[in-house]
Amino acid sequence: MFFFSDVIGHDTLKESLIRSVQSGNIAHAQLFSGIEGVGKFAMAMAYARYIHCTNRGETDACGMCPSCQQYNALSHADLHFVFPMVRNKDKKKVHCDDYLHTWSEFITTHPYFGIDNWLQAMGAENKQAIIYADESDEIWRKMTLKSFSSPYKIMIIWLPERMNIECANKLLKLFEEPYPNTIFLLVSNAPDQLLSTIRSRVQQIHLPALPLSTITEALQQQYSITDTDARAIAHLSNGSYLKACDNLSLNDDNQQFFQLFVQLMRLAYARRIKDLKAWSEDTADLGRERLRRFLSYAGRMIRENYIYNVAQPDLNYMTAEEQQFSTRFAPFINERNVQEIMRILESAENDIGQNANAKIVLFDIAIKMILLLKN
């Protein structure tokens, strides 16, 4: 697990990372970025394994040396992880090590995963996961320790954009004055949300969306489905293998989000303010993380309906149920209102992330939607 051969696509990047190790030209801080589900974490893990491998091949780690055996068990003493967590009410402090057993089991069974999957694994779907300020002291402690079995100490930070600002500032000092033979591999869905001072001190590595043909082939190999079915699912994935896997069986959240989106638009069009208030209160019960995902989903549906008006089916990425709704709804999304609707949804998603009152934010969206749909 977590070999370069396990990572779907990105062959040119794999070759570049391998050359950096073979030449000894390894940057001390690297940022792997791209949309969720393109294999950033899997690539960072394969890279770390290759760096630590004591019998490297030309194209991958050997899989047999003591280092690789430790990677198989996720027990390598010079490999460390940082990731978003939720804090229990009875704990004043929480560190990644508190979740390490759950994390190890999780990434072993989910080589391609997103924040939703991790929240579910923690049993904290409705809470907001962050990397707390307390973690900065642990990061410093681990990276100042003497390495055990390798010349390099490697720390993989998944979703660094979720770092508490205090933690991010302390990490910046490590990037400015790194300890010898320490390597940070940051894996981010939203690098623009990182401090600009951090982005300027890391080597940025972008993983583009996966081609349709690559996802199609991977789905056929893993799930033994027909080429026609694999291609249809790949088309809906918009370059994300994780989304393609989710689309194999309709995700329960997406089904709920679709129903909530339809309700919002129908109630707003009918100007049923009392019902919109009830909709806002009920939807707020999703919890902050799922609510942010719903708002992101709503934004995607607005974009898809605007594109639907162009009558270019190859440009649309909707399920059959979504497309059926769009045949009637799309005419209401046009050049006069699409940008403002998108702005409102994006602003609301950001407000929810900043702990704004969810009921007020949602009702504000609902009222504004009444006016915007008239345009």
C-alpha positions as CSV (number, residue, x, y, z in Angstrom):
1,M,0.0,0.0,0.0
2,F,1.1,3.5,-0.8
3,F,3.5,2.7,-3.6
4,F,3.9,4.9,-6.6
5,S,2.2,2.0,-8.5
6,D,-0.9,2.4,-6.3
7,V,-1.3,6.1,-7.3
8,I,-3.7,6.5,-10.2
9,G,-2.2,8.6,-13.1
10,H,0.2,11.5,-12.6
11,D,3.1,9.5,-14.2
12,T,5.2,12.6,-15.0
13,L,5.0,13.8,-11.4
14,K,6.0,10.3,-10.1
15,E,9.1,10.4,-12.4
16,S,10.0,13.9,-11.1
17,L,9.7,12.9,-7.4
18,I,11.8,9.8,-8.0
19,R,14.5,11.8,-9.7
20,S,14.6,14.2,-6.7
21,V,15.3,11.3,-4.3
22,Q,17.9,9.7,-6.6
23,S,19.7,13.0,-7.0
24,G,19.5,13.9,-3.3
25,N,17.7,17.1,-4.2
26,I,14.7,16.8,-1.8
27,A,13.1,20.1,-0.8
28,H,12.6,20.3,2.9
29,A,9.0,21.6,2.6
30,Q,6.6,20.6,-0.3
31,L,3.0,21.4,-0.9
32,F,0.9,18.8,-2.8
33,S,-2.3,20.6,-3.9
34,G,-5.3,19.8,-6.1
35,I,-9.0,19.0,-5.9
36,E,-10.2,16.4,-3.4
37,G,-9.8,12.9,-4.7
38,V,-6.9,13.1,-7.2
39,G,-4.5,11.2,-5.1
40,K,-2.5,13.9,-3.3
41,F,-2.2,12.0,0.0
42,A,-1.4,8.7,-1.7
43,M,1.3,10.4,-3.7
44,A,2.8,12.0,-0.6
45,M,2.8,8.6,1.1
46,A,4.4,6.9,-1.8
47,Y,7.1,9.6,-2.0
48,A,7.8,9.3,1.8
49,R,8.1,5.5,1.4
50,Y,10.5,5.9,-1.5
51,I,12.6,8.4,0.5
52,H,12.9,6.0,3.5
53,C,13.3,2.8,1.4
54,T,16.8,1.4,1.8
55,N,16.7,-0.7,-1.4
56,R,15.0,1.6,-3.9
57,G,14.1,0.5,-7.4
58,E,14.2,2.7,-10.4
59,T,10.5,3.3,-10.3
60,D,9.3,2.4,-6.8
61,A,10.2,1.4,-3.3
62,C,11.3,-2.2,-2.9
63,G,8.5,-3.3,-0.5
64,M,10.8,-5.7,1.3
65,C,13.4,-3.8,3.3
66,P,12.8,-3.1,7.0
67,S,11.7,0.4,6.2
68,C,9.0,-0.8,3.8
69,Q,7.9,-3.4,6.3
70,Q,7.4,-0.6,8.8
71,Y,5.5,1.4,6.2
72,N,3.2,-1.6,5.6
73,A,2.3,-1.5,9.4
74,L,2.4,2.3,9.5
75,S,4.9,2.1,12.3
76,H,8.0,3.8,10.9
77,A,9.6,5.8,13.7
78,D,10.7,8.6,11.4
79,L,7.2,9.1,9.8
80,H,4.8,11.5,11.5
81,F,1.3,12.7,10.7
82,V,-0.7,15.8,11.4
83,F,-4.4,16.0,10.5
84,P,-7.6,17.8,11.5
85,M,-9.3,16.6,14.7
86,V,-12.3,17.3,16.8
87,R,-12.0,18.1,20.5
88,N,-14.1,16.2,23.0
89,K,-15.9,18.4,25.5
90,D,-14.1,16.8,28.4
91,K,-10.6,17.4,26.9
92,K,-8.9,20.7,27.1
93,K,-6.1,19.6,24.8
94,V,-6.1,17.1,22.0
95,H,-3.2,15.9,19.8
96,C,-3.0,13.9,16.6
97,D,-1.4,11.1,18.6
98,D,-4.7,10.7,20.5
99,Y,-6.3,9.7,17.2
100,L,-3.3,7.8,15.7
101,H,-4.8,4.3,16.0
102,T,-8.0,5.4,14.3
103,W,-6.0,7.4,11.7
104,S,-3.8,4.4,10.9
105,E,-6.7,2.1,10.4
106,F,-8.5,4.7,8.4
107,I,-5.8,5.4,5.8
108,T,-5.1,1.7,5.4
109,T,-8.6,1.1,4.2
110,H,-9.1,4.4,2.5
111,P,-6.1,5.3,0.2
112,Y,-8.3,7.8,-1.5
113,F,-10.4,9.8,1.0
114,G,-11.8,13.2,1.9
115,I,-12.7,15.1,5.0
116,D,-16.2,13.6,5.1
117,N,-14.8,10.1,5.3
118,W,-12.4,11.1,8.1
119,L,-15.1,12.8,10.1
120,Q,-17.2,9.7,9.9
121,A,-14.3,7.5,11.0
122,M,-13.9,9.8,14.0
123,G,-17.6,9.6,14.7
124,A,-17.8,13.4,14.5
125,E,-19.7,14.1,11.3
126,N,-21.4,17.2,12.5
127,K,-18.4,18.8,14.1
128,Q,-15.8,21.0,12.6
129,A,-12.3,19.4,12.4
130,I,-9.2,21.6,12.8
131,I,-5.6,21.3,13.6
132,Y,-5.4,22.9,17.1
133,A,-2.7,25.4,18.3
134,D,-1.6,22.7,20.8
135,E,-0.3,20.6,18.0
136,S,2.5,23.1,17.2
137,D,4.4,22.0,20.3
138,E,4.1,18.4,19.2
139,I,5.3,19.2,15.7
140,W,8.4,21.0,17.1
141,R,9.1,18.2,19.5
142,K,8.9,15.4,16.9
143,M,11.0,17.2,14.3
144,T,13.8,18.1,16.8
145,L,14.2,14.4,17.8
146,K,17.1,12.4,16.4
147,S,16.0,10.2,13.6
148,F,15.8,6.5,14.5
149,S,16.4,4.4,11.4
150,S,16.7,6.8,8.5
151,P,18.6,9.9,7.6
152,Y,15.3,11.7,7.2
153,K,12.4,12.6,9.5
154,I,9.2,13.1,7.5
155,M,6.0,14.8,8.6
156,I,2.9,14.6,6.4
157,I,0.4,17.4,7.2
158,W,-3.0,16.6,5.7
159,L,-5.2,19.7,5.1
160,P,-2.9,22.3,6.5
161,E,-5.5,25.0,5.6
162,R,-7.4,23.8,8.7
163,M,-4.5,24.8,11.0
164,N,-5.3,27.1,13.8
165,I,-3.5,30.5,13.1
166,E,-1.2,30.1,16.0
167,C,-0.2,26.6,14.9
168,A,0.4,27.9,11.3
169,N,2.6,30.8,12.6
170,K,4.8,28.4,14.6
171,L,5.1,26.1,11.7
172,L,6.3,29.0,9.6
173,K,9.4,29.3,11.8
174,L,10.2,25.6,11.1
175,F,10.1,26.3,7.4
176,E,12.3,29.4,7.7
177,E,14.9,27.6,9.8
178,P,14.4,23.8,9.2
179,Y,16.3,21.2,11.2
180,P,18.8,19.1,9.2
181,N,17.2,16.2,7.3
182,T,13.6,17.1,8.1
183,I,11.0,17.0,5.4
184,F,7.5,18.4,5.5
185,L,4.9,17.2,3.0
186,L,1.8,19.3,3.1
187,V,-1.4,17.9,1.4
188,S,-3.9,20.6,0.7
189,N,-7.3,20.9,-1.1
190,A,-7.3,24.7,-0.7
191,P,-3.7,26.1,-0.8
192,D,-5.0,29.7,-1.2
193,Q,-6.3,29.4,2.4
194,L,-2.8,28.9,3.8
195,L,-0.8,31.8,5.0
196,S,1.0,33.5,2.1
197,T,4.2,33.4,4.1
198,I,3.9,29.6,4.2
199,R,3.1,29.2,0.5
200,S,6.2,31.3,-0.3
201,R,8.4,28.9,1.7
202,V,7.3,25.6,0.2
203,Q,7.9,23.9,-3.1
204,Q,4.4,23.8,-4.7
205,I,3.4,20.6,-6.5
206,H,0.0,20.7,-8.2
207,L,-1.9,17.5,-9.1
208,P,-4.3,18.3,-11.9
209,A,-7.7,16.7,-12.3
210,L,-7.5,13.1,-13.6
211,P,-8.4,12.5,-17.3
212,L,-11.6,10.8,-18.0
213,S,-9.8,7.8,-19.6
214,T,-7.6,7.3,-16.5
215,I,-10.6,7.2,-14.1
216,T,-12.5,4.9,-16.5
217,E,-9.6,2.5,-16.6
218,A,-9.1,2.5,-12.8
219,L,-12.9,1.9,-12.2
220,Q,-12.9,-1.0,-14.5
221,Q,-9.9,-2.6,-12.9
222,Q,-11.1,-2.1,-9.3
223,Y,-14.8,-2.7,-9.7
224,S,-15.0,-4.9,-12.8
225,I,-17.7,-2.8,-14.4
226,T,-18.4,-2.3,-18.1
227,D,-16.6,0.3,-20.1
228,T,-19.8,2.2,-20.8
229,D,-20.7,2.3,-17.1
230,A,-17.2,3.3,-16.1
231,R,-17.1,6.1,-18.6
232,A,-20.5,7.5,-17.5
233,I,-19.4,7.5,-13.9
234,A,-16.0,9.0,-14.7
235,H,-17.7,11.8,-16.6
236,L,-19.7,12.8,-13.5
237,S,-16.5,12.7,-11.3
238,N,-15.1,15.9,-12.8
239,G,-11.5,14.6,-12.5
240,S,-11.8,13.2,-8.9
241,Y,-11.3,9.4,-8.5
242,L,-12.8,9.7,-5.0
243,K,-16.0,11.3,-6.4
244,A,-16.1,8.6,-9.1
245,C,-16.1,5.9,-6.4
246,D,-18.8,7.8,-4.5
247,N,-20.9,7.9,-7.6
248,L,-20.9,4.2,-8.0
249,S,-23.6,4.1,-5.3
250,L,-25.5,7.3,-4.8
251,N,-24.1,8.9,-1.7
252,D,-26.7,9.4,1.0
253,D,-25.5,12.9,1.7
254,N,-25.7,13.9,-2.0
255,Q,-29.3,12.6,-2.1
256,Q,-30.2,14.7,1.0
257,F,-28.4,17.7,-0.4
258,F,-30.3,17.4,-3.7
259,Q,-33.6,17.3,-1.9
260,L,-32.7,20.3,0.2
261,F,-31.6,22.3,-2.8
262,V,-34.9,21.5,-4.7
263,Q,-36.9,22.5,-1.6
264,L,-35.0,25.8,-1.3
265,M,-35.5,26.7,-5.0
266,R,-39.2,25.8,-5.1
267,L,-40.0,27.6,-1.9
268,A,-38.1,30.7,-2.9
269,Y,-39.8,30.7,-6.4
270,A,-43.2,30.4,-4.6
271,R,-42.2,33.1,-2.1
272,R,-43.3,31.0,0.8
273,I,-41.4,32.9,3.5
274,K,-42.8,31.0,6.5
275,D,-41.8,27.7,4.9
276,L,-38.4,29.1,4.0
277,K,-37.9,29.9,7.7
278,A,-38.8,26.4,8.7
279,W,-36.4,25.1,5.9
280,S,-33.6,27.2,7.3
281,E,-34.1,25.9,10.8
282,D,-34.3,22.2,9.7
283,T,-31.3,22.5,7.4
284,A,-29.2,24.1,10.2
285,D,-29.4,20.8,12.0
286,L,-27.0,19.3,9.5
287,G,-24.1,20.6,11.6
288,R,-21.3,22.9,10.4
289,E,-19.3,20.5,8.3
290,R,-22.2,18.9,6.5
291,L,-23.7,22.3,6.1
292,R,-20.6,23.6,4.4
293,R,-20.7,20.6,2.1
294,F,-24.4,21.3,1.3
295,L,-23.6,24.9,0.3
296,S,-20.7,23.7,-1.9
297,Y,-23.2,21.2,-3.5
298,A,-25.7,24.0,-4.0
299,G,-23.0,26.1,-5.7
300,R,-22.2,23.2,-8.0
301,M,-25.8,22.8,-8.9
302,I,-26.1,26.5,-9.8
303,R,-23.0,26.2,-12.0
304,E,-24.4,23.1,-13.7
305,N,-27.8,24.7,-14.3
306,Y,-26.2,27.8,-15.9
307,I,-24.1,25.5,-18.2
308,Y,-27.2,23.5,-18.9
309,N,-28.7,26.5,-20.7
310,V,-25.8,26.3,-23.2
311,A,-27.2,22.9,-24.4
312,Q,-23.8,21.2,-24.4
313,P,-24.4,17.9,-22.6
314,D,-20.6,17.1,-22.6
315,L,-20.1,20.1,-20.4
316,N,-22.6,19.0,-17.7
317,Y,-21.8,16.8,-14.7
318,M,-25.1,15.8,-13.2
319,T,-26.8,12.6,-12.2
320,A,-30.0,11.6,-14.1
321,E,-32.2,12.9,-11.2
322,E,-30.3,16.2,-11.1
323,Q,-30.6,16.6,-14.8
324,Q,-34.3,15.9,-14.8
325,F,-34.8,18.7,-12.3
326,S,-32.6,21.0,-14.3
327,T,-34.8,20.7,-17.4
328,R,-37.3,22.9,-15.6
329,F,-35.1,24.9,-13.3
330,A,-32.2,25.8,-15.5
331,P,-34.0,28.7,-17.3
332,F,-34.1,30.6,-14.0
333,I,-30.3,30.6,-13.8
334,N,-28.8,33.1,-16.3
335,E,-26.3,35.8,-16.8
336,R,-28.3,38.2,-14.8
337,N,-28.2,36.3,-11.5
338,V,-25.7,33.5,-11.6
339,Q,-22.7,35.4,-10.3
340,E,-24.6,36.9,-7.4
341,I,-26.1,33.6,-6.4
342,M,-22.6,32.0,-6.5
343,R,-21.3,34.9,-4.4
344,I,-24.0,34.5,-1.8
345,L,-23.4,30.7,-1.5
346,E,-19.7,31.1,-1.2
347,S,-20.0,33.8,1.4
348,A,-22.4,31.7,3.4
349,E,-20.0,28.7,3.3
350,N,-17.3,30.9,4.6
351,D,-19.5,32.4,7.3
352,I,-20.5,28.9,8.5
353,G,-16.8,28.1,8.7
354,Q,-16.3,31.1,10.9
355,N,-19.0,29.9,13.3
356,A,-21.8,32.2,12.2
357,N,-25.3,31.4,13.3
358,A,-26.4,28.8,10.7
359,K,-30.2,29.5,10.9
360,I,-29.6,33.2,10.2
361,V,-27.2,32.5,7.4
362,L,-29.6,30.1,5.7
363,F,-32.6,32.3,6.1
364,D,-30.6,35.2,4.6
365,I,-29.9,33.0,1.6
366,A,-33.5,32.0,1.3
367,I,-34.8,35.6,1.3
368,K,-32.2,36.7,-1.2
369,M,-33.0,33.8,-3.5
370,I,-36.6,35.0,-3.8
371,L,-35.4,38.2,-5.4
372,L,-32.6,36.6,-7.5
373,L,-34.9,34.0,-9.1
374,K,-37.1,36.8,-10.3
375,N,-34.2,38.0,-12.5
